[in-house]
Amino acid sequence: MDEFNFDIFKNLCNQLESLRILLTDIESNRLFDGYHFPYLKQLSLSRCFIERVDKIFINRFPMLIRLNINSCRLETIEDEAFSNLNQLRYLGLPGNQIRFIGKNAFFN
């Protein structure tokens, strides 16, 4: 699959509480562009192409309790990336090659 059309979830964004995505070679950050998931509590991304996690990406999911980014070629966690996730209790980042963690990435 060359392109993933995330519009199929357009009407569900405000209702989803859990989402698991397993894709190969699709840039995950693009999947969520323009969407906000105010009630999502669990997000699992596996084998997606996501080199960096930043605050803009994470702010789409303000109520996350569990976040798993597994084998996604993650290299960079930007400054204050997780600083607004006050509910986060579990963060799994297995199978990545993290080379840089920004200042205050986990502040708060």
N, CA, C and O of each residue as an XYZ file, in Angstrom:
432
protein
N       0.843     -1.171      0.000
C       0.000      0.000      0.000
C       0.893      1.241      0.000
O       1.711      1.412      0.904
N       0.745      2.099     -0.998
C       1.566      3.296     -1.114
C       1.065      4.450     -0.250
O       1.863      5.192      0.323
N      -0.225      4.597     -0.159
C      -0.822      5.687      0.611
C      -1.899      5.128      1.531
O      -2.617      4.193      1.177
N      -1.993      5.704      2.690
C      -3.033      5.318      3.636
C      -3.968      6.503      3.792
O      -3.522      7.595      4.144
N      -5.238      6.313      3.542
C      -6.210      7.384      3.635
C      -6.837      7.376      5.033
O      -7.714      6.565      5.328
N      -6.378      8.277      5.872
C      -6.827      8.314      7.253
C      -8.216      8.930      7.382
O      -8.790      8.940      8.471
N      -8.759      9.442      6.282
C     -10.102     10.043      6.307
C     -11.182      9.058      6.733
O     -12.256      9.474      7.167
N     -10.914      7.758      6.615
C     -11.920      6.776      7.031
C     -12.208      6.878      8.526
O     -13.260      6.434      8.987
N     -11.286      7.458      9.280
C     -11.473      7.621     10.720
C     -11.986      9.003     11.096
O     -12.156      9.307     12.276
N     -12.232      9.838     10.092
C     -12.597     11.226     10.346
C     -13.744     11.374     11.340
O     -13.678     12.216     12.236
N     -14.777     10.578     11.196
C     -15.934     10.672     12.088
C     -15.730      9.958     13.417
O     -16.548     10.097     14.326
N     -14.655      9.200     13.538
C     -14.404      8.456     14.771
C     -13.426      9.156     15.712
O     -13.314      8.771     16.876
N     -12.725     10.163     15.235
C     -11.680     10.812     16.040
C     -12.155     11.216     17.424
O     -11.423     11.061     18.402
N     -13.354     11.725     17.514
C     -13.876     12.199     18.795
C     -14.497     11.094     19.630
O     -15.039     11.369     20.701
N     -14.432      9.838     19.163
C     -15.032      8.724     19.879
C     -14.033      7.632     20.261
O     -14.240      6.920     21.243
N     -12.964      7.499     19.500
C     -12.019      6.412     19.750
C     -11.355      6.535     21.110
O     -10.961      7.624     21.528
N     -11.236      5.399     21.797
C     -10.495      5.353     23.053
C      -9.244      4.496     22.931
O      -8.339      4.594     23.760
N      -9.188      3.661     21.909
C      -8.035      2.803     21.706
C      -7.805      2.637     20.207
O      -8.754      2.494     19.436
N      -6.530      2.657     19.802
C      -6.201      2.529     18.398
C      -4.871      1.796     18.267
O      -3.888      2.150     18.917
N      -4.854      0.779     17.425
C      -3.626      0.035     17.151
C      -3.399      0.050     15.654
O      -4.275     -0.329     14.877
N      -2.215      0.492     15.256
C      -1.875      0.579     13.839
C      -0.606     -0.211     13.584
O       0.417      0.003     14.234
N      -0.685     -1.117     12.640
C       0.456     -1.924     12.218
C       0.612     -1.727     10.727
O      -0.165     -2.264      9.938
N       1.604     -0.964     10.345
C       1.854     -0.662      8.942
C       3.338     -0.778      8.671
O       4.156     -0.648      9.582
N       3.680     -1.017      7.440
C       5.083     -1.086      7.055
C       5.380      0.033      6.072
O       4.700      0.188      5.057
N       6.398      0.802      6.389
C       6.904      1.857      5.512
C       5.897      2.966      5.220
O       5.953      3.576      4.152
N       4.990      3.236      6.131
C       4.094      4.378      6.016
C       4.507      5.372      7.094
O       4.675      4.988      8.252
N       4.669      6.619      6.742
C       5.083      7.626      7.710
C       3.921      7.955      8.639
O       2.951      8.588      8.221
N       4.012      7.532      9.884
C       2.911      7.649     10.845
C       2.532      9.082     11.163
O       1.353      9.373     11.363
N       3.494      9.978     11.213
C       3.159     11.371     11.528
C       2.144     11.913     10.539
O       1.253     12.671     10.925
N       2.256     11.546      9.288
C       1.323     12.009      8.263
C      -0.076     11.444      8.468
O      -1.066     12.082      8.110
N      -0.157     10.268      9.034
C      -1.461      9.642      9.244
C      -2.373     10.504     10.095
O      -3.586     10.519      9.886
N      -1.809     11.216     11.044
C      -2.596     11.953     12.021
C      -2.689     13.445     11.731
O      -3.342     14.167     12.486
N      -2.059     13.932     10.666
C      -2.094     15.359     10.339
C      -3.531     15.858     10.217
O      -4.336     15.294      9.476
N      -3.837     16.911     10.945
C      -5.156     17.517     10.871
C      -6.210     16.854     11.741
O      -7.372     17.258     11.712
N      -5.830     15.850     12.510
C      -6.787     15.134     13.346
C      -6.416     15.278     14.814
O      -5.239     15.358     15.166
N      -7.428     15.309     15.655
C      -7.250     15.418     17.099
C      -8.087     14.302     17.729
O      -9.237     14.089     17.345
N      -7.516     13.609     18.677
C      -8.168     12.460     19.316
C      -8.322     12.744     20.809
O      -7.521     12.263     21.611
N      -9.333     13.512     21.192
C      -9.447     13.980     22.572
C      -9.718     12.894     23.607
O      -9.473     13.120     24.792
N     -10.214     11.724     23.206
C     -10.552     10.680     24.166
C      -9.684      9.432     24.039
O      -9.903      8.454     24.753
N      -8.714      9.453     23.149
C      -7.869      8.275     22.938
C      -7.002      8.029     24.162
O      -6.243      8.904     24.579
N      -7.115      6.838     24.736
C      -6.367      6.486     25.941
C      -5.228      5.524     25.653
O      -4.257      5.465     26.408
N      -5.338      4.767     24.563
C      -4.302      3.798     24.210
C      -3.961      3.939     22.734
O      -4.846      3.939     21.878
N      -2.675      4.057     22.447
C      -2.212      4.128     21.068
C      -1.007      3.207     20.927
O      -0.049      3.286     21.695
N      -1.078      2.344     19.939
C       0.022      1.425     19.655
C       0.378      1.530     18.179
O      -0.453      1.263     17.311
N       1.603      1.916     17.902
C       2.107      1.998     16.539
C       3.213      0.963     16.384
O       4.184      0.966     17.141
N       3.064      0.077     15.404
C       4.057     -0.966     15.184
C       4.511     -0.962     13.734
O       3.704     -0.893     12.807
N       5.805     -1.035     13.567
C       6.453     -1.110     12.253
C       6.029      0.009     11.309
O       5.959     -0.176     10.094
N       5.752      1.159     11.884
C       5.452      2.352     11.093
C       6.743      3.157     10.993
O       7.630      3.022     11.837
N       6.844      3.964     10.000
C       8.016      4.809      9.830
C       7.795      6.118     10.571
O       7.071      6.996     10.102
N       8.428      6.239     11.735
C       8.307      7.458     12.530
C       9.659      7.719     13.180
O       9.974      7.156     14.228
N      10.450      8.573     12.554
C      11.811      8.835     13.008
C      11.876      9.708     14.246
O      12.818      9.615     15.033
N      10.872     10.559     14.416
C      10.909     11.486     15.547
C       9.537     11.650     16.169
O       8.511     11.526     15.501
N       9.542     11.931     17.459
C       8.316     12.238     18.186
C       8.488     13.650     18.721
O       9.479     13.965     19.379
N       7.503     14.499     18.427
C       7.569     15.867     18.923
C       6.261     16.249     19.612
O       5.283     15.504     19.575
N       6.264     17.402     20.228
C       5.112     17.864     20.999
C       3.873     18.052     20.126
O       2.761     17.772     20.573
N       4.043     18.514     18.906
C       2.911     18.721     17.994
C       2.202     17.397     17.717
O       0.973     17.329     17.723
N       2.979     16.359     17.477
C       2.402     15.033     17.228
C       1.681     14.509     18.470
O       0.530     14.081     18.388
N       2.346     14.543     19.601
C       1.808     13.993     20.847
C       0.594     14.783     21.341
O      -0.306     14.198     21.943
N       0.549     16.090     21.104
C      -0.581     16.906     21.565
C      -1.900     16.519     20.913
O      -2.955     16.955     21.373
N      -1.871     15.724     19.870
C      -3.107     15.231     19.251
C      -3.829     14.223     20.139
O      -4.997     13.909     19.909
N      -3.139     13.724     21.144
C      -3.644     12.650     22.005
C      -3.534     13.050     23.475
O      -2.758     12.437     24.209
N      -4.281     14.052     23.929
C      -4.071     14.613     25.266
C      -4.427     13.692     26.432
O      -3.977     13.938     27.551
N      -5.217     12.645     26.210
C      -5.655     11.772     27.300
C      -4.957     10.412     27.322
O      -5.407      9.499     28.014
N      -3.867     10.271     26.575
C      -3.192      8.978     26.516
C      -2.752      8.494     27.889
O      -2.174      9.238     28.681
N      -3.042      7.230     28.142
C      -2.566      6.548     29.340
C      -1.466      5.563     28.951
O      -0.492      5.376     29.680
N      -1.644      4.933     27.782
C      -0.673      3.947     27.287
C      -0.259      4.319     25.862
O      -1.104      4.524     24.990
N       1.050      4.401     25.644
C       1.589      4.666     24.318
C       2.700      3.668     24.040
O       3.647      3.543     24.815
N       2.574      2.967     22.934
C       3.585      2.015     22.522
C       3.990      2.332     21.083
O       3.159      2.313     20.175
N       5.257      2.621     20.893
C       5.817      2.849     19.559
C       6.871      1.772     19.363
O       7.995      1.887     19.853
N       6.495      0.724     18.643
C       7.290     -0.499     18.552
C       7.890     -0.661     17.158
O       7.168     -0.682     16.162
N       9.202     -0.774     17.095
C       9.924     -1.055     15.837
C       9.520     -0.092     14.727
O       9.166     -0.513     13.626
N       9.577      1.194     15.025
C       9.169      2.226     14.062
C      10.337      3.063     13.557
O      10.130      4.107     12.939
N      11.548      2.617     13.812
C      12.759      3.344     13.394
C      12.874      4.706     14.078
O      13.443      5.648     13.528
N      12.325      4.788     15.282
C      12.364      6.023     16.056
C      13.801      6.328     16.469
O      14.484      5.484     17.049
N      14.254      7.557     16.161
C      15.614      7.980     16.497
C      15.649      9.172     17.446
O      16.583      9.311     18.236
N      14.624     10.040     17.370
C      14.667     11.307     18.100
C      13.379     11.540     18.877
O      12.276     11.379     18.354
N      13.547     11.923     20.137
C      12.433     12.401     20.951
C      12.723     13.875     21.218
O      13.662     14.214     21.939
N      11.917     14.732     20.635
C      12.150     16.173     20.681
C      11.947     16.754     22.080
O      11.391     16.106     22.967
N      12.414     17.999     22.252
C      12.245     18.739     23.498
C      10.779     18.773     23.909
O       9.907     19.067     23.091
N      10.512     18.477     25.157
C       9.177     18.548     25.763
C       8.114     17.741     25.023
O       6.929     18.061     25.112
N       8.511     16.718     24.306
C       7.577     15.925     23.497
C       6.406     15.388     24.307
O       5.264     15.432     23.848
N       6.670     14.890     25.488
C       5.623     14.260     26.300
C       5.156     15.144     27.451
O       4.447     14.671     28.339
N       5.540     16.413     27.450
C       5.300     17.280     28.603
C       3.823     17.542     28.900
O       3.487     17.883     30.035
N       2.944     17.396     27.929
C       1.522     17.640     28.173
C       0.727     16.369     28.454
O      -0.491     16.435     28.623
N       1.371     15.242     28.506
C       0.655     13.985     28.752
C       0.625     13.682     30.246
O       1.360     12.825     30.736
N      -0.224     14.390     30.948
C      -0.316     14.239     32.402
C      -0.898     12.899     32.823
O      -0.662     12.463     33.949
N      -1.657     12.226     31.949
C      -2.288     10.948     32.275
C      -1.416      9.741     31.925
O      -1.735      8.621     32.324
N      -0.318      9.948     31.184
C       0.500      8.843     30.688
C       1.075      8.011     31.832
O       1.734      8.539     32.727
N       0.817      6.706     31.793
C       1.301      5.781     32.815
C       2.228      4.723     32.236
O       3.032      4.137     32.960
N       2.120      4.476     30.932
C       2.960      3.466     30.283
C       3.484      4.013     28.957
O       2.719      4.506     28.128
N       4.782      3.918     28.774
C       5.414      4.301     27.523
C       6.353      3.182     27.112
O       7.318      2.886     27.817
N       6.076      2.561     25.979
C       6.927      1.504     25.452
C       7.548      1.954     24.145
O       6.851      2.400     23.233
N       8.855      1.834     24.062
C       9.582      2.226     22.857
C      10.522      1.112     22.391
O      11.651      1.404     21.997
N      10.099     -0.150     22.423
C      11.008     -1.244     22.073
C      11.284     -1.306     20.567
O      10.473     -0.880     19.746
N      12.442     -1.845     20.241
C      12.779     -2.094     18.844
C      13.111     -0.853     18.040
O      13.076     -0.890     16.810
N      13.432      0.246     18.706
C      13.820      1.478     18.026
C      15.299      1.745     18.267
O      15.937      1.056     19.062
N      15.835      2.731     17.589
C      17.241      3.104     17.752
C      17.320      4.562     18.164
O      17.781      5.413     17.403
N      16.865      4.839     19.376
C      16.816      6.218     19.865
C      18.236      6.718     20.081
O      19.022      6.122     20.818
N      18.542      7.830     19.419
C      19.883      8.424     19.499
C      19.868      9.750     20.262
O      20.895     10.185     20.784
N      18.691     10.390     20.325
C      18.609     11.698     20.952
C      17.300     11.833     21.728
O      16.223     11.537     21.210
N      17.410     12.283     22.973
C      16.250     12.617     23.788
C      16.419     14.073     24.200
O      17.372     14.433     24.890
N      15.480     14.900     23.765
C      15.558     16.338     23.993
C      15.390     16.734     25.443
O      14.900     15.968     26.273
N      15.810     17.952     25.720
C      15.705     18.514     27.058
C      14.253     18.531     27.493
O      13.377     18.951     26.736
N      14.001     18.086     28.684
C      12.650     18.059     29.278
C      11.642     17.279     28.448
O      10.450     17.586     28.480
N      12.095     16.282     27.709
C      11.193     15.476     26.877
C      10.065     14.881     27.714
O       8.952     14.695     27.223
N      10.356     14.585     28.974
C       9.362     13.944     29.851
C       8.957     14.866     30.993
O       8.489     14.395     32.030
N       9.129     16.160     30.818
C       8.761     17.136     31.832
C       7.285     17.007     32.184
O       6.454     16.818     31.295
N       6.949     17.107     33.456
C       5.604     16.948     34.013
C       5.234     15.498     34.088
O       4.136     15.163     34.531
